[in-house]
Amino acid sequence: MKKKLQTDRFEGDIAVLFDMEKNLYDVPKDLFGFELHEGDYLEVTFENGVPVSAVFLAEETEAARQKIRALMAKMRRKKM
């Protein structure tokens, strides 16, 4: 089964990920063959409830970052 997850935070060697329903998943960082950052989107494959692989979703991650940048810029404009 594949799930789209987002990186919330890191706790030692564990990446804490969450899905759209805000369920949390603790995944060992060594599962990823790429550098992972808070806010990154991933597609994680689970077998019998255990994460076995992950793919970085570059387009979703960049779209989310652009949305946050736009919101922050809007907030800065309102402050002035």
C-alpha positions in Angstrom: 0.0 0.0 0.0 1.3 3.5 -0.9 0.6 6.6 1.2 1.3 10.3 0.5 3.0 11.6 3.6 4.7 14.9 4.7 7.7 15.2 7.0 6.8 16.8 10.3 10.0 16.6 12.3 13.0 14.5 13.2 13.7 12.7 16.5 17.2 11.2 16.4 17.3 8.6 13.7 13.5 8.7 13.1 11.6 10.9 10.7 8.1 11.7 12.0 5.7 11.8 9.0 2.0 12.5 8.8 -0.8 11.9 6.3 -3.7 14.2 5.4 -5.8 12.8 8.3 -3.0 13.8 10.7 -2.0 10.2 11.5 1.7 10.0 12.5 4.3 7.5 11.2 7.7 7.0 12.7 10.1 6.0 9.9 13.8 5.3 10.3 15.8 7.9 8.3 18.0 5.2 6.8 15.0 4.1 4.7 15.4 7.2 2.5 18.1 7.3 -0.2 17.9 11.1 -0.3 18.2 14.0 2.0 14.9 14.7 3.8 13.8 18.1 5.2 10.8 19.2 7.3 7.8 19.8 5.0 8.9 17.5 2.3 6.2 15.4 0.6 6.8 11.6 0.0 5.1 8.6 -1.3 5.9 5.8 1.1 5.2 2.2 0.3 4.1 0.0 3.2 4.1 -3.8 3.4 2.2 -5.4 6.3 2.2 -2.0 8.0 6.0 -1.5 7.7 7.5 1.2 5.5 9.7 -0.4 2.8 10.5 2.4 0.4 9.9 6.1 -0.2 9.9 8.4 -3.2 10.5 12.2 -2.9 7.6 14.2 -4.4 9.4 17.2 -5.7 6.5 18.9 -7.4 4.2 18.7 -4.4 7.0 19.9 -2.1 7.8 22.9 -4.2 4.1 23.8 -4.6 3.6 23.7 -0.8 6.8 25.9 -0.3 5.6 28.4 -2.9 2.1 28.6 -1.2 3.8 29.3 2.2 6.1 31.9 0.7 3.0 33.7 -0.9 1.1 33.6 2.5 4.1 35.0 4.3 4.6 37.8 1.8 0.9 38.7 2.2 1.2 38.8 5.9 4.2 41.0 5.7 2.3 43.4 3.4 -0.6 43.6 5.9 1.8 44.5 8.8 3.0 47.7 7.0 
